[in-house]
Amino acid sequence: RFRGHWAGFEWGINNFMDEEFTLSREGADQFMDLNTGRSWAINLNFAQFSLGLGTSHAGFLTGLGLEFNNYFFDRDNSIMEVNDYVVDTTFSGNISKSKLATTFIRVPLIFEVQFPHTIRSKRVFLSGGLIAGLKIGSHTKVTYKDDGGRSRDRNRDDFNISPFRYGVTARLGYGSMNVFGDYYFTPMFVADKGPALHPFTLGLSFTF
């Protein structure tokens, strides 16, 4: 019986690519530059359904997961909506942390091949396919020091973030561990309501 690799725990780093597939912004969009080392994704894939193709070595799989993203800004800024467009906002004081956080429910449709061993836990596997997400939450958080001491500002808003997104995912692993990459064709923000940036994640996955 075929059983794929989806259900489990994932950790990765986040960033954005612009329309020219570069990681750094210029001009008015520089406020979306990220500190990649602190911009983490934590994913919990809690449901999996596998469909074999007459063999335990190949098949399709889908499931459900929760995706928690942190995007730490590289500069002393955060974001806000002005005239229905996402712009930067600055803070006075010494900023120690400024991030945008999002939460998505996601669903994959993946084709997977496993080889060559007869025991699943000793197989190498390669998989790839489509992944879709539905946003269920977003907020910004800024921690800084000013004359009044340590302060925190949290703002819950939709920030014109695309409520639905889709993209591609690819995975390569052995046993219960794999490396993965997700790239979304849907921009981070709704068209013409924010910078044209595409989110992606690279990381490690530990499957059940």
Secondary structure, 3 states (H helix, E strand, C coil): CCCCCCCEEEEEEEEEECCCCCCCCCHHHHHHCECHHHCEEEEEEEEEEEEECCCCCEEEEEEEEEEEEEEEECCCEEEEEECCEEEEEECCCEEEEEEEEEEEEEEEEEEEEEECCCCHHHCEEEEEEEEEEEEEEEEEEEEEEECCEEEEEEEECCCCECCEEEEEEEEEEECCEEEEEEEECCCCECCCCCCCCEEEEEEEEEEC
